Amino acid sequence: MWWIADFPGKTVLVPPRYGVKIGPTQYGREMAEPIPVAVVGAGYFGRLHAGQYAANPAARLVAIVDIDEARARAVAHEFGAEPVGDYRSVIGRVAAASVAVPTPQHFEVAHDLINGGIHVLVEKPITDSVKSAKILAALAERRGRVLQVGHIERFSGTYRMLAKEVASPLYIESYRVSPWKPRASEVDVVLDLMIHDLDIIQGLVGLPVTSVHAVGTHVINPTADLANARMLFGSACVASVTASRISYKSERRIRVFQPNRYIIGDFANHRVDSYTVRGDPKTDGIAAIRFESLEVPKEDSLANEITEFLDCVVSGRKPRVGGWEACEALRVAKMVTDSMDENRLSAEGARAAQMIGEGGGRICSHVA
């Protein structure tokens, strides 16, 4: 079994046969033998995580955990792991784990695993409250464990190319819509879909969100199915963000406007297009504007995410989306949902007042 050695400010994983190598990683560094891992949650995303670990030579998939024994057995059988019913039983048996349970359970499961000395990759959002997210981030820091959060778009080639092109953004539009699927109804569309773009936009702007005005409503699920938010980053940038999980099509696109440039990142079609002012449109006309279209090589973003997680476990370096970055994305998401609730109550009050006013008018007219 692996040993976890704790030193001041540093955690070292010691493999059972120290010095045995399995070859270089994508970062050009040799790595000790495979890291024993578990996946907690054998649903849609848990199965995807299990498949990635099973295919990654840097990992050894030990266990699939789910309270549904049949589901745990099915995924474990598919990827050659042991089915387990209680996530606490993997403590001491694995060095790292993915947590892909329903969002309300993220905090409890991740907290227990980190406390038990396990490095954790938790699906987004980090938890269902900013308070619990901060507790989790602080615990991982204190225990010297990697806490990575699955904001998967940060690991796409489209995001990397877009980030290289964006500088001093002034206005951003994002549009993320998809057809309805019978999953994730326990969280609203903000935590289900929009949080991806909140994280992407924060990464592009590099400044904290200072205010939000948002509207949204539920249509099929008991929680909101569509939402729009207008976010201010002080006086530096404005962003308009739209998300829907009841659309007739799928679209994931971000438009960025900055001095002399307009850039479009198409995450669904793996393209980054741009329009750049190179001359004087008054004298040169359309020739002053250069159009460029770059096709992004297709990559497996989840594979990239898990490869980075495993590398962080071995190297001790910080993940690009750690606990504190995820806390900020959740803080903004909560600003969006709070604004949605406030505006919904305000709209309901206005409609009620209008109905009362109209009713009073009819009564007065009848009496006259």
C-alpha distance (Angstrom), angle and dihedral (degrees) to the residues before:
residue distance angle dihedral
M1 . . .
W2 3.80 . .
W3 3.80 120.8 .
I4 3.80 123.0 -140.8
A5 3.79 111.5 -148.5
D6 3.80 117.1 -164.9
F7 3.80 120.4 -153.5
P8 3.83 128.5 169.1
G9 3.79 105.8 -68.8
K10 3.80 93.5 -9.9
T11 3.80 140.3 79.7
V12 3.79 120.5 -159.1
L13 3.81 126.1 -165.2
V14 3.80 111.3 -146.3
P15 3.83 114.9 -161.4
P16 3.81 120.7 -141.7
R17 3.81 93.5 -109.2
Y18 3.78 103.1 36.8
G19 3.77 112.9 -146.4
V20 3.80 97.9 25.8
K21 3.81 108.9 131.2
I22 3.78 133.4 -160.3
G23 3.80 96.9 -166.8
P24 3.81 137.5 -92.4
T25 3.78 123.9 -36.0
Q26 3.81 123.8 -137.7
Y27 3.80 86.6 -89.1
G28 3.81 90.9 63.6
R29 3.82 95.0 -111.9
E30 3.78 128.7 119.9
M31 3.76 116.0 -118.0
A32 3.81 135.7 -159.4
E33 3.81 120.8 -108.6
P34 3.82 119.6 -59.1
I35 3.79 119.7 -54.4
P36 3.82 113.4 -119.1
V37 3.82 108.0 -122.9
A38 3.79 141.2 177.3
V39 3.79 133.3 -158.3
V40 3.81 116.2 -141.7
G41 3.79 110.1 -156.7
A42 3.81 120.9 35.1
G43 3.78 98.3 -153.2
Y44 3.80 128.0 110.3
F45 3.81 97.8 -56.8
G46 3.80 94.7 33.5
R47 3.79 90.7 58.6
L48 3.80 90.3 50.9
H49 3.82 90.8 51.6
A50 3.81 90.6 48.5
G51 3.80 91.1 52.8
Q52 3.80 91.7 51.3
Y53 3.80 93.9 49.8
A54 3.81 91.3 46.9
A55 3.82 90.0 53.3
N56 3.83 96.2 43.3
P57 3.84 114.7 90.8
A58 3.81 89.6 -153.1
A59 3.82 91.1 65.2
R60 3.79 138.5 58.9
L61 3.78 111.4 -156.9
V62 3.81 106.1 -139.6
A63 3.79 106.7 167.5
I64 3.80 145.4 10.6
V65 3.80 112.2 -152.2
D66 3.80 126.2 -159.1
I67 3.79 135.3 141.1
D68 3.82 86.1 -133.8
E69 3.81 99.0 79.0
A70 3.80 95.1 -164.5
R71 3.80 91.9 52.7
A72 3.80 92.0 46.8
R73 3.82 90.6 50.3
A74 3.81 92.7 48.8
V75 3.81 95.5 52.1
A76 3.81 93.0 39.3
H77 3.80 90.9 51.9
E78 3.81 91.3 48.4
F79 3.80 93.5 54.8
G80 3.79 102.5 29.7
A81 3.81 99.8 -107.2
E82 3.80 136.8 124.9
P83 3.82 119.0 -93.7
V84 3.82 112.9 -128.0
G85 3.80 130.9 -175.8
D86 3.83 101.5 -162.4
Y87 3.80 119.4 51.2
R88 3.82 91.4 -154.1
S89 3.80 89.7 67.5
V90 3.83 91.7 70.1
I91 3.83 92.1 62.5
G92 3.80 107.1 112.2
R93 3.81 91.3 18.2
V94 3.80 101.5 72.1
A95 3.78 135.9 35.8
A96 3.80 97.6 -150.7
A97 3.79 139.9 21.1
S98 3.78 142.8 -173.3
V99 3.79 116.2 -134.1
A100 3.81 111.5 -150.7
V101 3.80 102.0 157.7
P102 3.84 124.1 125.9
T103 3.82 111.4 -64.1
P104 3.85 96.6 -108.7
Q105 3.83 87.6 61.6
H106 3.82 97.2 48.0
F107 3.79 95.6 93.5
E108 3.80 98.4 49.3
V109 3.80 95.7 45.2
A110 3.82 96.9 41.9
H111 3.82 91.7 43.7
D112 3.82 93.0 53.5
L113 3.80 93.3 45.6
I114 3.81 94.6 48.4
N115 3.79 90.3 45.9
G116 3.80 86.9 52.5
G117 3.80 91.3 56.8
I118 3.81 98.4 -98.8
H119 3.80 125.2 136.8
V120 3.81 110.2 -128.6
L121 3.79 137.5 -149.3
V122 3.81 105.9 -170.8
E123 3.78 124.1 -170.3
K124 3.80 116.5 -115.5
P125 2.93 134.0 -57.2
I126 3.78 95.5 49.4
T127 3.84 91.5 -138.4
D128 3.78 137.0 -28.1
S129 3.82 96.3 -97.7
V130 3.79 135.9 43.1
K131 3.81 91.2 -131.5
S132 3.81 94.4 56.0
A133 3.83 90.8 42.2
K134 3.79 90.9 56.9
I135 3.81 91.3 47.8
L136 3.81 89.7 52.2
A137 3.82 93.9 47.5
A138 3.81 91.2 48.5
L139 3.82 91.9 48.1
A140 3.80 92.5 52.5
E141 3.79 89.9 49.0
R142 3.79 92.5 48.4
R143 3.81 93.9 46.3
G144 3.79 93.4 44.6
R145 3.80 93.6 -121.8
V146 3.79 129.2 141.1
L147 3.80 112.4 -110.0
Q148 3.79 110.5 -173.3
V149 3.80 123.0 174.7
G150 3.79 123.8 -147.8
H151 3.79 102.6 -116.7
I152 3.77 86.8 147.8
E153 3.82 99.2 -176.9
R154 3.82 89.4 70.7
F155 3.82 86.1 67.6
S156 3.81 96.7 53.1
G157 3.77 123.4 105.3
T158 3.81 89.5 -129.3
Y159 3.81 91.8 59.9
R160 3.80 92.5 47.8
M161 3.80 92.2 50.8
L162 3.81 92.5 44.2
A163 3.80 91.4 49.9
K164 3.81 90.0 54.0
E165 3.81 91.3 53.9
V166 3.81 99.5 44.0
A167 3.81 120.1 88.4
S168 3.82 127.2 158.5
P169 3.82 97.1 -6.0
L170 3.82 115.0 -159.2
Y171 3.81 101.8 -178.3
I172 3.80 131.0 15.0
E173 3.80 131.3 -171.6
S174 3.79 121.9 -169.2
Y175 3.78 127.9 -175.0
R176 3.81 121.8 -172.5
V177 3.81 116.6 169.0
S178 3.79 134.5 155.1
P179 3.81 139.5 169.5
W180 3.79 118.2 -89.7
K181 3.81 117.9 -83.3
P182 3.81 124.9 -175.6
R183 3.83 96.0 -116.9
A184 3.82 141.1 86.9
S185 3.80 92.3 28.8
E186 3.81 89.4 142.6
V187 3.81 89.4 75.9
D188 3.80 129.5 46.3
V189 3.79 126.1 -113.0
V190 3.82 90.7 -94.3
L191 3.81 93.5 63.5
D192 3.80 92.7 33.0
L193 3.83 101.7 48.9
M194 3.80 115.4 -10.7
I195 3.80 93.6 60.4
H196 3.82 88.3 71.2
D197 3.79 90.6 62.6
L198 3.80 93.7 40.4
D199 3.80 87.4 58.2
I200 3.82 93.8 43.9
I201 3.80 93.0 49.2
Q202 3.80 92.2 47.7
G203 3.79 88.4 51.8
L204 3.83 91.1 51.4
V205 3.81 97.2 44.0
G206 3.79 98.0 38.8
L207 3.81 93.4 -154.1
P208 3.81 133.1 99.5
V209 3.80 121.1 -99.9
T210 3.81 109.6 -109.8
S211 3.81 102.8 -174.9
V212 3.81 140.7 7.1
H213 3.80 136.3 -162.7
A214 3.80 113.5 -170.7
V215 3.79 143.2 167.4
G216 3.79 130.8 -169.8
T217 3.78 145.2 148.5
H218 3.79 143.6 -164.0
V219 3.79 120.8 -114.7
I220 3.82 108.4 163.8
N221 3.80 106.1 3.2
P222 3.82 125.5 56.5
T223 3.81 87.8 -114.8
A224 3.82 127.9 58.8
D225 3.82 113.8 -65.3
L226 3.80 98.7 -173.3
A227 3.79 134.4 27.2
N228 3.78 143.1 169.9
A229 3.79 125.1 -159.8
R230 3.79 133.6 -173.9
M231 3.80 110.4 -154.9
L232 3.79 129.7 -168.6
F233 3.79 123.9 -153.6
G234 3.78 95.4 -161.6
S235 3.80 106.5 -81.0
A236 3.81 93.5 -41.6
C237 3.80 103.7 81.6
V238 3.81 144.4 -0.1
A239 3.81 124.5 -151.0
S240 3.79 130.5 -167.2
V241 3.81 112.3 -159.6
T242 3.82 125.7 -170.7
A243 3.81 126.6 -175.4
S244 3.80 131.5 173.9
R245 3.80 133.7 168.8
I246 3.81 95.4 -171.5
S247 3.80 100.2 63.9
Y248 3.80 126.2 128.1
K249 3.83 90.1 -127.7
S250 3.78 142.2 29.9
E251 3.79 120.9 -111.8
R252 3.81 132.7 161.7
R253 3.78 111.8 178.6
I254 3.80 138.0 147.0
R255 3.81 125.5 -165.1
V256 3.80 119.2 -161.5
F257 3.82 124.5 -166.6
Q258 3.80 118.5 -164.4
P259 3.81 135.1 152.4
N260 3.83 108.4 -50.9
R261 3.82 93.4 -12.4
Y262 3.79 141.4 86.2
I263 3.82 114.9 -170.5
I264 3.82 128.7 -172.5
G265 3.79 122.0 -163.1
D266 3.81 111.7 -163.5
F267 3.81 105.7 -167.3
A268 3.81 94.5 178.5
N269 3.81 95.8 52.4
H270 3.82 97.1 32.5
R271 3.80 97.8 -121.8
V272 3.78 138.6 128.3
D273 3.82 115.3 -160.6
S274 3.78 126.3 -177.2
Y275 3.79 141.8 -175.5
T276 3.80 114.9 -154.3
V277 3.81 127.9 -173.5
R278 3.81 107.0 -131.1
G279 3.78 101.6 164.5
D280 3.79 141.7 6.5
P281 3.81 110.8 -56.6
K282 3.84 89.4 -160.7
T283 3.78 91.7 64.1
D284 3.82 103.7 19.8
G285 3.78 99.0 38.4
I286 3.78 117.6 -161.8
A287 3.82 89.9 -12.9
A288 3.81 87.7 74.1
I289 3.80 89.9 67.1
R290 3.80 119.1 72.1
F291 3.79 119.6 -156.0
E292 3.78 119.2 -155.3
S293 3.80 128.2 -179.7
L294 3.79 120.8 -167.3
E295 3.78 122.4 -169.2
V296 3.78 112.4 -145.3
P297 3.82 115.9 -140.6
K298 3.78 109.0 -114.4
E299 3.77 114.2 -106.5
D300 3.78 136.1 176.2
S301 3.80 101.4 -111.0
L302 3.81 93.6 -168.3
A303 3.80 90.5 51.9
N304 3.82 88.8 51.5
E305 3.80 90.7 48.6
I306 3.81 94.5 50.7
T307 3.80 93.0 43.5
E308 3.81 89.4 55.0
F309 3.81 91.0 47.2
L310 3.80 92.2 53.4
D311 3.80 91.2 46.0
C312 3.81 90.8 51.0
V313 3.81 89.9 51.0
V314 3.80 91.0 55.6
S315 3.80 100.2 35.5
G316 3.80 99.1 36.6
R317 3.80 92.4 -133.2
K318 3.80 121.0 142.1
P319 3.81 118.8 -98.1
R320 3.79 118.0 -120.0
V321 3.83 89.4 -116.6
G322 3.79 106.0 36.3
G323 3.77 131.2 161.0
W324 3.80 97.3 -76.4
E325 3.82 94.3 47.2
A326 3.80 88.6 50.8
C327 3.82 90.0 49.1
E328 3.81 89.3 57.9
A329 3.82 92.4 49.3
L330 3.81 89.1 50.2
R331 3.83 91.4 47.1
V332 3.80 90.2 56.8
A333 3.81 91.7 43.8
K334 3.80 89.0 54.5
M335 3.82 89.6 49.7
V336 3.81 86.9 55.4
T337 3.82 95.2 48.8
D338 3.82 92.3 44.4
S339 3.80 90.3 52.3
M340 3.82 90.4 47.5
D341 3.81 90.4 53.1
E342 3.81 92.8 47.1
N343 3.80 93.2 49.4
R344 3.81 92.4 45.1
L345 3.81 91.1 53.8
S346 3.79 90.5 45.3
A347 3.82 91.2 51.1
E348 3.82 92.1 47.4
G349 3.81 90.0 50.4
A350 3.78 91.9 49.4
R351 3.82 91.9 49.6
A352 3.81 91.4 48.3
A353 3.82 91.1 50.0
Q354 3.80 90.3 48.5
M355 3.81 91.9 51.2
I356 3.80 91.1 48.8
G357 3.80 90.3 48.6
E358 3.78 92.4 49.4
G359 3.80 90.7 47.1
G360 3.81 91.3 50.0
G361 3.77 90.3 50.1
R362 3.80 91.3 53.2
I363 3.82 91.6 48.6
C364 3.82 92.3 50.6
S365 3.78 90.6 47.8
H366 3.82 91.2 50.5
V367 3.84 92.9 49.2
A368 3.79 91.6 49.6
